[in-house]
Amino acid sequence: MVFQPDWQRELSRRWVTLQHRRALARDRAGPRRSALVMLAAAGLLALSAVYLARTLNAPGKARGAVPTVSVVVAASEIGFGQPLTPDRLKLADWPASALPAGSFAS
């Protein structure tokens, strides 16, 4: 057995106690820290999802928009033989490649 003076034994005991306390503090902080990291990651993913949804579905940027022309259509039901008056007609946008036969724009 190795003889150690009292001050060395006390210093060794305090060092071991300090290391033990540090290990306990790390163990307690681990789950809390990982929960905060996961919460931050979830927040970043949510913000990126909102950003992508807003930029990809922007109403001003219609990708592959079909060219349209204005055509005259019935605004309400028109019976056979009834006169065509301005209140029964309206203009509507129609795809230029699918214009009905006999359609007119004014």
The first five atom37 places (N, CA, C, CB, O) and aatype in JSON, in Angstrom:
{
  "aatype": [12, 19, 13, 5, 14, 3, 17, 5, 1, 6, 10, 15, 1, 1, 17, 19, 16, 10, 5, 8, 1, 1, 0, 10, 0, 1, 3, 1, 0, 7, 14, 1, 1, 15, 0, 10, 19, 12, 10, 0, 0, 0, 7, 10, 10, 0, 10, 15, 0, 19, 18, 10, 0, 1, 16, 10, 2, 0, 14, 7, 11, 0, 1, 7, 0, 19, 14, 16, 19, 15, 19, 19, 19, 0, 0, 15, 6, 9, 7, 13, 7, 5, 14, 10, 16, 14, 3, 1, 10, 11, 10, 0, 3, 17, 14, 0, 15, 0, 10, 14, 0, 7, 15, 13, 0, 15],
  "atom_mask": [
    [1, 1, 1, 1, 1],
    [1, 1, 1, 1, 1],
    [1, 1, 1, 1, 1],
    [1, 1, 1, 1, 1],
    [1, 1, 1, 1, 1],
    [1, 1, 1, 1, 1],
    [1, 1, 1, 1, 1],
    [1, 1, 1, 1, 1],
    [1, 1, 1, 1, 1],
    [1, 1, 1, 1, 1],
    [1, 1, 1, 1, 1],
    [1, 1, 1, 1, 1],
    [1, 1, 1, 1, 1],
    [1, 1, 1, 1, 1],
    [1, 1, 1, 1, 1],
    [1, 1, 1, 1, 1],
    [1, 1, 1, 1, 1],
    [1, 1, 1, 1, 1],
    [1, 1, 1, 1, 1],
    [1, 1, 1, 1, 1],
    [1, 1, 1, 1, 1],
    [1, 1, 1, 1, 1],
    [1, 1, 1, 1, 1],
    [1, 1, 1, 1, 1],
    [1, 1, 1, 1, 1],
    [1, 1, 1, 1, 1],
    [1, 1, 1, 1, 1],
    [1, 1, 1, 1, 1],
    [1, 1, 1, 1, 1],
    [1, 1, 1, 0, 1],
    [1, 1, 1, 1, 1],
    [1, 1, 1, 1, 1],
    [1, 1, 1, 1, 1],
    [1, 1, 1, 1, 1],
    [1, 1, 1, 1, 1],
    [1, 1, 1, 1, 1],
    [1, 1, 1, 1, 1],
    [1, 1, 1, 1, 1],
    [1, 1, 1, 1, 1],
    [1, 1, 1, 1, 1],
    [1, 1, 1, 1, 1],
    [1, 1, 1, 1, 1],
    [1, 1, 1, 0, 1],
    [1, 1, 1, 1, 1],
    [1, 1, 1, 1, 1],
    [1, 1, 1, 1, 1],
    [1, 1, 1, 1, 1],
    [1, 1, 1, 1, 1],
    [1, 1, 1, 1, 1],
    [1, 1, 1, 1, 1],
    [1, 1, 1, 1, 1],
    [1, 1, 1, 1, 1],
    [1, 1, 1, 1, 1],
    [1, 1, 1, 1, 1],
    [1, 1, 1, 1, 1],
    [1, 1, 1, 1, 1],
    [1, 1, 1, 1, 1],
    [1, 1, 1, 1, 1],
    [1, 1, 1, 1, 1],
    [1, 1, 1, 0, 1],
    [1, 1, 1, 1, 1],
    [1, 1, 1, 1, 1],
    [1, 1, 1, 1, 1],
    [1, 1, 1, 0, 1],
    [1, 1, 1, 1, 1],
    [1, 1, 1, 1, 1],
    [1, 1, 1, 1, 1],
    [1, 1, 1, 1, 1],
    [1, 1, 1, 1, 1],
    [1, 1, 1, 1, 1],
    [1, 1, 1, 1, 1],
    [1, 1, 1, 1, 1],
    [1, 1, 1, 1, 1],
    [1, 1, 1, 1, 1],
    [1, 1, 1, 1, 1],
    [1, 1, 1, 1, 1],
    [1, 1, 1, 1, 1],
    [1, 1, 1, 1, 1],
    [1, 1, 1, 0, 1],
    [1, 1, 1, 1, 1],
    [1, 1, 1, 0, 1],
    [1, 1, 1, 1, 1],
    [1, 1, 1, 1, 1],
    [1, 1, 1, 1, 1],
    [1, 1, 1, 1, 1],
    [1, 1, 1, 1, 1],
    [1, 1, 1, 1, 1],
    [1, 1, 1, 1, 1],
    [1, 1, 1, 1, 1],
    [1, 1, 1, 1, 1],
    [1, 1, 1, 1, 1],
    [1, 1, 1, 1, 1],
    [1, 1, 1, 1, 1],
    [1, 1, 1, 1, 1],
    [1, 1, 1, 1, 1],
    [1, 1, 1, 1, 1],
    [1, 1, 1, 1, 1],
    [1, 1, 1, 1, 1],
    [1, 1, 1, 1, 1],
    [1, 1, 1, 1, 1],
    [1, 1, 1, 1, 1],
    [1, 1, 1, 0, 1],
    [1, 1, 1, 1, 1],
    [1, 1, 1, 1, 1],
    [1, 1, 1, 1, 1],
    [1, 1, 1, 1, 1]
  ],
  "atom_positions": [
    [[0.84, -1.17, 0.0], [0.0, 0.0, 0.0], [0.89, 1.24, 0.0], [-0.96, -0.01, 1.22], [1.89, 1.33, 0.72]],
    [[0.48, 2.2, -0.84], [1.27, 3.41, -0.98], [0.75, 4.44, 0.02], [1.19, 3.97, -2.44], [-0.45, 4.68, 0.14]],
    [[1.68, 5.01, 0.71], [1.33, 6.01, 1.71], [1.2, 7.36, 1.02], [2.4, 6.07, 2.84], [2.1, 7.8, 0.31]],
    [[0.04, 8.03, 1.24], [-0.19, 9.37, 0.7], [-0.42, 10.32, 1.86], [-1.4, 9.39, -0.3], [-1.1, 9.98, 2.83]],
    [[0.13, 11.5, 1.75], [-0.15, 12.48, 2.79], [-1.63, 12.88, 2.76], [0.75, 13.73, 2.62], [-2.31, 12.66, 1.75]],
    [[-2.12, 13.44, 3.83], [-3.53, 13.81, 3.95], [-3.97, 14.8, 2.87], [-3.8, 14.4, 5.31], [-5.06, 14.66, 2.31]],
    [[-3.17, 15.75, 2.56], [-3.56, 16.76, 1.58], [-3.71, 16.14, 0.2], [-2.54, 17.9, 1.54], [-4.56, 16.58, -0.58]],
    [[-2.89, 15.11, -0.14], [-3.01, 14.45, -1.45], [-4.29, 13.61, -1.51], [-1.77, 13.57, -1.72], [-4.98, 13.58, -2.53]],
    [[-4.61, 12.93, -0.39], [-5.84, 12.15, -0.35], [-7.06, 13.05, -0.49], [-5.92, 11.35, 0.96], [-7.99, 12.74, -1.23]],
    [[-7.05, 14.17, 0.22], [-8.17, 15.12, 0.15], [-8.3, 15.7, -1.26], [-7.98, 16.27, 1.18], [-9.41, 15.83, -1.78]],
    [[-7.18, 16.04, -1.86], [-7.2, 16.57, -3.23], [-7.73, 15.52, -4.2], [-5.79, 17.03, -3.65], [-8.51, 15.86, -5.09]],
    [[-7.33, 14.29, -4.06], [-7.8, 13.21, -4.92], [-9.29, 12.99, -4.74], [-7.03, 11.91, -4.63], [-10.02, 12.82, -5.71]],
    [[-9.74, 12.99, -3.48], [-11.17, 12.8, -3.2], [-11.99, 13.93, -3.81], [-11.41, 12.72, -1.68], [-13.04, 13.68, -4.4]],
    [[-11.54, 15.15, -3.67], [-12.26, 16.3, -4.23], [-12.27, 16.26, -5.77], [-11.63, 17.63, -3.74], [-13.26, 16.62, -6.4]],
    [[-11.18, 15.82, -6.33], [-11.1, 15.71, -7.79], [-12.11, 14.69, -8.31], [-9.67, 15.32, -8.23], [-12.79, 14.94, -9.3]],
    [[-12.19, 13.55, -7.65], [-13.14, 12.52, -8.04], [-14.57, 13.03, -7.88], [-12.94, 11.23, -7.21], [-15.41, 12.8, -8.75]],
    [[-14.85, 13.73, -6.79], [-16.18, 14.28, -6.57], [-16.53, 15.3, -7.64], [-16.28, 14.93, -5.19], [-17.66, 15.32, -8.14]],
    [[-15.58, 16.15, -8.0], [-15.81, 17.14, -9.05], [-16.09, 16.48, -10.39], [-14.61, 18.07, -9.17], [-16.99, 16.9, -11.12]],
    [[-15.34, 15.45, -10.72], [-15.57, 14.73, -11.98], [-16.93, 14.06, -11.98], [-14.46, 13.69, -12.21], [-17.61, 14.04, -13.0]],
    [[-17.33, 13.52, -10.85], [-18.64, 12.87, -10.74], [-19.77, 13.89, -10.94], [-18.78, 12.18, -9.37], [-20.75, 13.61, -11.63]],
    [[-19.63, 15.06, -10.33], [-20.64, 16.11, -10.49], [-20.73, 16.58, -11.94], [-20.32, 17.3, -9.58], [-21.82, 16.82, -12.45]],
    [[-19.59, 16.7, -12.6], [-19.59, 17.11, -14.01], [-20.29, 16.07, -14.88], [-18.16, 17.34, -14.51], [-21.04, 16.42, -15.79]],
    [[-20.04, 14.8, -14.61], [-20.68, 13.73, -15.37], [-22.19, 13.75, -15.16], [-20.12, 12.36, -14.96], [-22.94, 13.58, -16.12]],
    [[-22.63, 13.97, -13.94], [-24.07, 14.06, -13.67], [-24.7, 15.25, -14.38], [-24.32, 14.15, -12.17], [-25.8, 15.14, -14.92]],
    [[-24.02, 16.38, -14.39], [-24.54, 17.56, -15.06], [-24.66, 17.32, -16.57], [-23.63, 18.78, -14.79], [-25.63, 17.75, -17.19]],
    [[-23.68, 16.63, -17.16], [-23.74, 16.31, -18.6], [-24.91, 15.38, -18.88], [-22.42, 15.66, -19.08], [-25.62, 15.56, -19.87]],
    [[-25.13, 14.4, -18.03], [-26.22, 13.45, -18.23], [-27.58, 14.13, -18.12], [-26.12, 12.32, -17.22], [-28.5, 13.79, -18.86]],
    [[-27.7, 15.09, -17.2], [-28.97, 15.8, -17.06], [-29.21, 16.75, -18.22], [-29.0, 16.56, -15.75], [-30.35, 16.93, -18.63]],
    [[-28.17, 17.35, -18.75], [-28.32, 18.32, -19.83], [-28.55, 17.63, -21.17], [-27.09, 19.22, -19.9], [-29.06, 18.26, -22.09]],
    [[-28.17, 16.38, -21.29], [-28.28, 15.67, -22.57], [-29.68, 15.63, -23.14], [0.0, 0.0, 0.0], [-29.88, 16.08, -24.27]],
    [[-30.67, 15.1, -22.42], [-32.03, 15.04, -22.97], [-32.61, 16.42, -23.24], [-32.94, 14.27, -22.03], [-33.33, 16.61, -24.22]],
    [[-32.32, 17.38, -22.37], [-32.84, 18.73, -22.57], [-32.24, 19.35, -23.83], [-32.53, 19.6, -21.34], [-32.95, 19.99, -24.61]],
    [[-30.95, 19.15, -24.01], [-30.28, 19.71, -25.18], [-30.79, 19.06, -26.46], [-28.76, 19.54, -25.06], [-31.02, 19.75, -27.45]],
    [[-30.96, 17.75, -26.46], [-31.44, 17.07, -27.67], [-32.88, 17.46, -27.98], [-31.32, 15.55, -27.51], [-33.26, 17.54, -29.15]],
    [[-33.69, 17.7, -26.95], [-35.06, 18.15, -27.18], [-35.06, 19.53, -27.82], [-35.86, 18.17, -25.87], [-35.86, 19.8, -28.72]],
    [[-34.18, 20.41, -27.37], [-34.11, 21.75, -27.97], [-33.61, 21.68, -29.41], [-33.18, 22.65, -27.15], [-34.1, 22.42, -30.27]],
    [[-32.67, 20.81, -29.67], [-32.17, 20.66, -31.05], [-33.3, 20.15, -31.96], [-30.96, 19.69, -31.1], [-33.46, 20.64, -33.07]],
    [[-34.05, 19.18, -31.49], [-35.16, 18.65, -32.28], [-36.25, 19.71, -32.49], [-35.76, 17.41, -31.6], [-36.84, 19.78, -33.57]],
    [[-36.52, 20.51, -31.48], [-37.5, 21.58, -31.61], [-37.04, 22.62, -32.62], [-37.77, 22.23, -30.26], [-37.85, 23.08, -33.43]],
    [[-35.77, 22.98, -32.6], [-35.24, 23.94, -33.56], [-35.29, 23.36, -34.97], [-33.81, 24.32, -33.19], [-35.62, 24.08, -35.91]],
    [[-34.96, 22.09, -35.13], [-35.01, 21.45, -36.44], [-36.44, 21.42, -36.98], [-34.44, 20.03, -36.37], [-36.67, 21.66, -38.16]],
    [[-37.4, 21.12, -36.12], [-38.81, 21.1, -36.53], [-39.26, 22.5, -36.95], [-39.7, 20.58, -35.39], [-40.0, 22.64, -37.93]],
    [[-38.83, 23.52, -36.23], [-39.18, 24.89, -36.6], [-38.61, 25.28, -37.95], [0.0, 0.0, 0.0], [-39.29, 25.91, -38.76]],
    [[-37.35, 24.91, -38.2], [-36.74, 25.21, -39.49], [-37.45, 24.49, -40.63], [-35.26, 24.84, -39.47], [-37.66, 25.06, -41.7]],
    [[-37.81, 23.24, -40.41], [-38.54, 22.5, -41.43], [-39.91, 23.11, -41.7], [-38.7, 21.03, -41.02], [-40.35, 23.17, -42.85]],
    [[-40.59, 23.57, -40.66], [-41.89, 24.2, -40.84], [-41.76, 25.5, -41.63], [-42.55, 24.47, -39.48], [-42.55, 25.78, -42.52]],
    [[-40.75, 26.3, -41.29], [-40.54, 27.55, -42.02], [-40.19, 27.3, -43.48], [-39.44, 28.38, -41.36], [-40.66, 28.02, -44.36]],
    [[-39.38, 26.29, -43.74], [-39.04, 26.0, -45.13], [-40.25, 25.47, -45.9], [-37.89, 24.97, -45.2], [-40.39, 25.75, -47.09]],
    [[-41.13, 24.73, -45.24], [-42.35, 24.25, -45.9], [-43.26, 25.42, -46.26], [-43.09, 23.25, -45.0], [-43.83, 25.44, -47.35]],
    [[-43.39, 26.37, -45.37], [-44.21, 27.55, -45.65], [-43.61, 28.35, -46.8], [-44.34, 28.44, -44.39], [-44.33, 28.81, -47.69]],
    [[-42.29, 28.52, -46.78], [-41.62, 29.26, -47.85], [-41.83, 28.58, -49.2], [-40.11, 29.39, -47.55], [-42.16, 29.24, -50.18]],
    [[-41.64, 27.27, -49.25], [-41.82, 26.55, -50.51], [-43.27, 26.6, -50.98], [-41.37, 25.1, -50.36], [-43.52, 26.75, -52.18]],
    [[-44.21, 26.48, -50.07], [-45.62, 26.53, -50.46], [-45.98, 27.89, -51.04], [-46.51, 26.21, -49.27], [-46.76, 27.98, -51.99]],
    [[-45.43, 28.94, -50.46], [-45.75, 30.29, -50.96], [-45.08, 30.58, -52.29], [-45.33, 31.33, -49.95], [-45.68, 31.23, -53.15]],
    [[-43.85, 30.12, -52.49], [-43.15, 30.44, -53.73], [-43.61, 29.56, -54.88], [-41.65, 30.3, -53.54], [-43.67, 30.02, -56.02]],
    [[-43.93, 28.3, -54.62], [-44.34, 27.42, -55.71], [-45.78, 27.65, -56.15], [-44.17, 25.98, -55.29], [-46.11, 27.42, -57.31]],
    [[-46.63, 28.11, -55.25], [-48.03, 28.34, -55.58], [-48.37, 29.82, -55.67], [-48.92, 27.68, -54.54], [-49.5, 30.22, -55.4]],
    [[-47.41, 30.63, -56.06], [-47.65, 32.07, -56.16], [-48.66, 32.35, -57.27], [-46.32, 32.84, -56.42], [-48.5, 31.84, -58.38]],
    [[-49.7, 33.14, -56.99], [-50.72, 33.39, -58.02], [-50.19, 34.2, -59.19], [-51.9, 34.1, -57.41], [-50.72, 34.07, -60.3]],
    [[-49.2, 35.02, -59.0], [-48.68, 35.84, -60.1], [-47.83, 35.06, -61.08], [0.0, 0.0, 0.0], [-47.65, 35.48, -62.22]],
    [[-47.31, 33.93, -60.65], [-46.43, 33.14, -61.5], [-47.15, 31.87, -61.95], [-45.12, 32.79, -60.76], [-47.03, 30.83, -61.31]],
    [[-47.89, 31.96, -63.03], [-48.56, 30.78, -63.55], [-47.62, 30.08, -64.51], [-49.91, 31.14, -64.25], [-47.32, 30.6, -65.59]],
    [[-47.16, 28.91, -64.11], [-46.21, 28.17, -64.94], [-46.98, 27.41, -66.01], [-45.35, 27.21, -64.09], [-47.95, 26.71, -65.72]],
    [[-46.54, 27.55, -67.23], [-47.2, 26.85, -68.32], [-48.61, 27.35, -68.54], [0.0, 0.0, 0.0], [-49.51, 26.57, -68.84]],
    [[-48.82, 28.65, -68.39], [-50.15, 29.22, -68.54], [-50.64, 29.05, -69.97], [-50.14, 30.71, -68.14], [-49.89, 29.24, -70.93]],
    [[-51.89, 28.69, -70.09], [-52.51, 28.48, -71.4], [-52.97, 29.84, -71.92], [-53.71, 27.47, -71.31], [-53.64, 30.57, -71.19]],
    [[-52.64, 30.18, -73.17], [-53.13, 31.45, -73.72], [-54.65, 31.4, -73.89], [-52.45, 31.75, -75.09], [-55.21, 30.41, -74.37]],
    [[-55.3, 32.49, -73.49], [-56.76, 32.53, -73.55], [-57.21, 33.72, -74.4], [-57.38, 32.62, -72.14], [-56.47, 34.67, -74.62]],
    [[-58.44, 33.62, -74.84], [-59.1, 34.73, -75.56], [-60.46, 34.95, -74.9], [-59.27, 34.42, -77.11], [-61.01, 34.04, -74.27]],
    [[-60.98, 36.14, -75.03], [-62.3, 36.45, -74.47], [-63.38, 36.07, -75.47], [-62.41, 37.96, -74.1], [-63.3, 36.41, -76.65]],
    [[-64.37, 35.36, -74.99], [-65.52, 34.98, -75.83], [-66.79, 35.36, -75.11], [-65.51, 33.45, -76.16], [-66.8, 35.51, -73.89]],
    [[-67.86, 35.53, -75.85], [-69.16, 35.88, -75.29], [-69.88, 34.59, -74.93], [-70.0, 36.73, -76.28], [-70.0, 33.69, -75.75]],
    [[-70.38, 34.51, -73.68], [-71.13, 33.35, -73.2], [-72.41, 33.83, -72.54], [-70.28, 32.5, -72.21], [-72.56, 35.02, -72.26]],
    [[-73.32, 32.91, -72.3], [-74.59, 33.25, -71.65], [-74.35, 33.46, -70.16], [-75.65, 32.15, -71.88], [-73.74, 32.62, -69.5]],
    [[-74.83, 34.57, -69.61], [-74.71, 34.86, -68.19], [-75.77, 34.13, -67.39], [-74.81, 36.37, -67.94], [-75.57, 33.84, -66.21]],
    [[-76.89, 33.84, -68.01], [-77.98, 33.09, -67.37], [-78.64, 32.23, -68.45], [-79.02, 34.06, -66.67], [-78.31, 32.34, -69.63]],
    [[-79.56, 31.41, -68.03], [-80.23, 30.53, -68.99], [-81.07, 31.35, -69.96], [-81.12, 29.49, -68.25], [-81.83, 32.24, -69.55]],
    [[-80.93, 31.04, -71.24], [-81.67, 31.76, -72.29], [-82.58, 30.75, -72.97], [-80.7, 32.45, -73.33], [-82.11, 29.74, -73.51]],
    [[-83.85, 31.01, -72.94], [-84.82, 30.1, -73.54], [-84.85, 30.26, -75.07], [0.0, 0.0, 0.0], [-84.37, 31.25, -75.62]],
    [[-85.43, 29.25, -75.74], [-85.51, 29.28, -77.19], [-86.4, 30.43, -77.64], [-86.06, 27.94, -77.73], [-87.53, 30.59, -77.18]],
    [[-85.86, 31.24, -78.55], [-86.62, 32.35, -79.09], [-86.51, 33.63, -78.3], [0.0, 0.0, 0.0], [-87.05, 34.65, -78.74]],
    [[-85.85, 33.64, -77.17], [-85.7, 34.87, -76.39], [-84.61, 35.73, -77.02], [-85.36, 34.55, -74.9], [-83.62, 35.2, -77.53]],
    [[-84.78, 37.04, -76.99], [-83.78, 37.92, -77.58], [-82.49, 37.94, -76.73], [-84.35, 39.35, -77.72], [-82.53, 37.79, -75.51]],
    [[-81.35, 38.13, -77.41], [-80.06, 38.25, -76.72], [-79.86, 39.71, -76.32], [-78.88, 37.74, -77.62], [-79.7, 40.58, -77.18]],
    [[-79.88, 39.97, -75.04], [-79.67, 41.32, -74.52], [-78.37, 41.34, -73.73], [-80.88, 41.78, -73.64], [-77.91, 40.29, -73.27]],
    [[-77.76, 42.53, -73.55], [-76.48, 42.62, -72.83], [-76.52, 42.06, -71.41], [-76.04, 44.05, -72.77], [-75.51, 41.56, -70.92]],
    [[-77.66, 42.11, -70.74], [-77.73, 41.59, -69.37], [-77.75, 40.06, -69.33], [-78.97, 42.13, -68.67], [-77.52, 39.47, -68.27]],
    [[-78.0, 39.4, -70.45], [-78.0, 37.93, -70.52], [-76.68, 37.37, -71.05], [-79.14, 37.47, -71.4], [-76.51, 36.15, -71.13]],
    [[-75.75, 38.24, -71.4], [-74.46, 37.82, -71.96], [-73.32, 38.37, -71.1], [-74.32, 38.28, -73.43], [-73.46, 39.39, -70.43]],
    [[-72.17, 37.66, -71.15], [-70.97, 38.15, -70.47], [-69.74, 37.63, -71.21], [-70.95, 37.71, -68.96], [-69.83, 36.69, -72.0]],
    [[-68.61, 38.27, -70.94], [-67.33, 37.84, -71.53], [-66.66, 36.87, -70.57], [-66.4, 39.05, -71.83], [-66.66, 37.06, -69.35]],
    [[-66.07, 35.82, -71.15], [-65.35, 34.84, -70.33], [-64.05, 34.48, -71.05], [-66.22, 33.55, -70.08], [-63.99, 34.49, -72.28]],
    [[-63.02, 34.18, -70.28], [-61.75, 33.73, -70.86], [-61.87, 32.26, -71.24], [-60.57, 33.96, -69.87], [-62.38, 31.44, -70.47]],
    [[-61.4, 31.94, -72.44], [-61.49, 30.58, -72.97], [-60.14, 30.21, -73.55], [-62.63, 30.47, -74.04], [-59.49, 31.07, -74.16]],
    [[-59.68, 28.97, -73.4], [-58.4, 28.59, -74.01], [-58.42, 28.8, -75.52], [-58.07, 27.12, -73.68], [-59.36, 28.37, -76.2]],
    [[-57.39, 29.45, -76.04], [-57.36, 29.78, -77.47], [-57.33, 28.53, -78.34], [-56.15, 30.64, -77.78], [-57.83, 28.56, -79.46]],
    [[-56.77, 27.45, -77.85], [-56.68, 26.23, -78.66], [-57.97, 25.43, -78.67], [-55.55, 25.36, -78.16], [-58.08, 24.46, -79.43]],
    [[-58.95, 25.79, -77.84], [-60.19, 25.02, -77.74], [-61.42, 25.89, -77.96], [-60.28, 24.34, -76.38], [-62.44, 25.71, -77.29]],
    [[-61.34, 26.83, -78.89], [-62.5, 27.69, -79.15], [-63.61, 26.88, -79.81], [-62.1, 28.88, -80.05], [-63.35, 26.12, -80.74]],
    [[-64.84, 27.03, -79.32], [-65.95, 26.32, -79.94], [-66.22, 26.85, -81.35], [-67.22, 26.44, -79.07], [-65.97, 28.02, -81.65]],
    [[-66.73, 25.98, -82.2], [-67.06, 26.4, -83.58], [-68.16, 27.46, -83.53], [-67.52, 25.18, -84.46], [-69.15, 27.31, -82.81]],
    [[-67.99, 28.51, -84.3], [-69.01, 29.56, -84.37], [-68.96, 30.55, -83.2], [0.0, 0.0, 0.0], [-69.9, 31.32, -83.02]],
    [[-67.91, 30.55, -82.43], [-67.83, 31.5, -81.3], [-67.45, 32.87, -81.81], [-66.81, 31.02, -80.24], [-66.86, 33.01, -82.89]],
    [[-67.78, 33.89, -81.04], [-67.43, 35.25, -81.42], [-66.98, 36.02, -80.19], [-68.62, 35.96, -82.09], [-67.34, 35.67, -79.07]],
    [[-66.19, 37.06, -80.4], [-65.55, 37.79, -79.29], [-66.22, 39.11, -78.97], [-64.12, 38.04, -79.61], [-65.81, 39.77, -78.01]],
    [[-67.22, 39.53, -79.71], [-67.87, 40.8, -79.41], [-69.35, 40.69, -79.7], [-67.25, 41.95, -80.22], [-70.09, 41.66, -79.51]]
  ]
}
